[in-house]
């Protein structure tokens, strides 16, 4: 929901800010050429790894880190994994009968080990980090409150029409480490490729439409004028940027 995304916004903002600082360091104050698909893929990996698995990585400088390499394998469904994915959709009973897994075994084991170690470290050290793992741990302890409505009326959306969905009953699920890994992996899978593709298309459209790019930049500059030095835009401020909403909606 919007309120839970608001809690994660700080992690997203930090990952983007760190990436910008690394790019500035790499450029050494001079113009620099970047292949945007690769850049956004690495940025998307760092963003989604942080909010999904609770791990901070730096794929811009540590270009072959394990989370980035495993993330590529997780999101590229080809050959045998693609066939298994088709069977899971077309013949779910057969898929369950043979206890198939879509992903490669070593990829599954990597993420299960990473999540289990992360959970153990948090519980041993009483660490609270506002990410997806934390939400699932709250659900496991029956501490996660289901919001009856997700109210966003005061955020002044312009083009994308929002709806409130009423949830009548809480869903009870036994969240062991494997279930948590699966949910976090689905969150990662659903976010990384969509984010990368959206940013690529948006960058292209802004490049070929300089007037739109200039207008969007004016809105960003105007929105940031009242921010104190060193502060980043807030979730609430972002929701009020109407032209940004229009650009993203049109790109989608």
N, C-alpha and C positions, 0 to 999 in steps of 0.2 A: 504494500500500500504506500501511498504518498508519504505518510508520517514515518514509516520505517525507512523509506528511501532517504528521507531528510536526515535521519541519524547516520546513514552511510555516506552522505555527501562529503563530509570532511575527509574521508579516506580517498574518495575520488579526486577531490581538489588537491590533496597532498601528492598523489601520484602524478597528476598532470603538472603541478608546480615543479616537482623534482625532475620530470622529463624536460621541461623548458630550461631549467638551469643546466642540465647536462648538455642540451643542444647548444646553449650559449657558450659553454666551456669548450665544446668540440669545434665550434665555428671560429673561436679566437678573435671575435670581432670582425670577421670577414664574411662575405657572401658564401653560402655553402649549398651544394646540391644534395637533395635527398630523394630517394625513391619512396613516394608517399605510401604505397601499399605496404612496403616493409616497415616503414616508420609507424604507421597506424596499427599494424599487426602487433608490433612489439609494445606499443603503448596500450593497446587493448588487452594484451596478455597481462601486463603489469597491473592494470586496473582490475580486471576480473579475478586475477589470482589473489589480489589484496582483499577484495570484498567477498569472494566466494570461499577461499581457503584460509584466509587470515595470514597470508605470507607475503612479505614485501620483497620483490625482486627487481632487478635493474637490467632489463633486456636491451637497453641502448648501449651500455658499456660491456656488460657480461653477456655477449651476444649468443652464446651457446649454453646458457644456464639450463638446468634440467627441467625446470617448470616450463620454460619456453618450448623446449624440444618435445616434451610430453604433451603440452597444450596443442602443438601442431598435429601430433598423431591422434589426439582425442577428437579434434574437429574435422579431420580429413577422413571421411568414411568412404573407403574404396574397397573394391574386390570382395574378399570374404566378409569383412565387417558390413559392407553395403548389402550383401546377400542376406546376412543375419538380420539386418535392420528391416529389410523388406519382409522377411518371414515373420518378424515380431509384429509388423503391421497387418499383413495379410492373413497369417495363421498364428495368432497369439497362443492358442491352446497347444499347438505343436511346439512352439518356441518354449513354453513353460515346461512341457512334458520332457523335453530333452535337456532342460536346464541350461539353455544357451546363454552366452554373454556376447554382447555386440562388440565391445572393445577388445583389444589385444590383452592377454593376461598380464603382461608386464606393466602395461599402462594402468590397468585396474589396481594392481598391487602397489604401484608407486603412489597413487592418490589415496588408497586406503591407509598405507603406512604414514603418509604425510598428515592426513586428517587425524588419525589415532594419536600420533605424537603431539600434534597441536592441541587436541582436546586434553590429553594427559598433562601437558605443560600448563595449560590454563587452570585446570582444576587443582593442580599441586601448588600453584603460585597465586591463586585467586585473581587471575587476570580477566578483565572485562574489556573486550574490544568490540565496537559497534559494527559488526559485520554479519555475514550470513550464518557462519558457524555459531556465533553467539545466539542468534535467533533460534537455531535448531536445538542448541543446548537448553535454552529456555523452554522450548516445546517438550524436550525430553523430561524436564523437571516439572512439567505442567505449570510453568510460570508465564507462558506466553499468552497474553490476553488477545482474543479475537476482537477486532474492531467491528462494531455493527455496521458503521458506515465509514467510508473514507471521504471526508468532506474537503473539497478543494475549491469551493466557490469563491473564496477571498483571494485567490491567486491570479485572477484577471486573465485567464487564458483567452487568446484571440481567435485562433483558427481551429485548433484541435478541441472538439467538444468532449467534455468529461462527463462521466456518469458515475453515480454512486451505486454500489452493489451491496445489497443487504445479505448478511450471512446469518442464518437462523440458528444454527447449532455448531458447536465446536466439533471438529473432527479429531478423534482420538487415534493416535498412531504411536506404536512402540518404536522409539527412535534409538536404535543401537548405532554403533560406529559405522557399520556398513550402510544403513539407511541414510545416515547423515552424509556420508561420502557420495552416495548416489544423488541426493538432493543438491548438494553443493556442486557436483559435476554437471548436473542438468542446468543449474543456474549459470555456471561458467560457459557451458556449450551454447546456451541460448543468447549469451551476451557478447562473446568475443567476436564472432564472425559478423554479426549484425552491426556491431559498433564500428568495426574496421571498414565494412562496405559503405555504411552511411557516411563516414568521414571522407572516404575516397570520392564518392559521388558529390558530396557537398563541396569539397575543395575544388573539384573540376568545374562545377556549375558557378562557383564564385569567381574562378579564374576567367571564365569566358563571359561573365556578366559583371564587369568592373563597377557598374553603377550600383548594383545590388550589394556587392562587396563593400563599397564605400558607405552605403546607407546602414548596413549591418554594423560596420565598424563605428559609425557615429553613435548608434544606439548603445554599443558596448562601452564606448568612452563616456557617454553621458551617464550610464548606469553606475560606472565606477568612480565618477567624480566625487561623490560624497563619502567614499570609503576612506578610512584612515590609512596612512602609509603602512605598507606591509600587510594589509588585510586583503583577503581574497573575497570575491563575490559569494554571497550566501545562497542557500537553496531558495529562499523566499525571493531574493532579488532576481535570480535566474528565471523564476516563474513569471515575473512581471515584464520580462523582455519580449514584447509582442512580435517585433519583427524577427527576432531569433526563432520564435515559435513558428512563424510563417515560413522561414527558410528551411527549417528542419522538416516541417510538414510537407512542403513542396518537394523536398529531396526524397522523402519516403514515398 
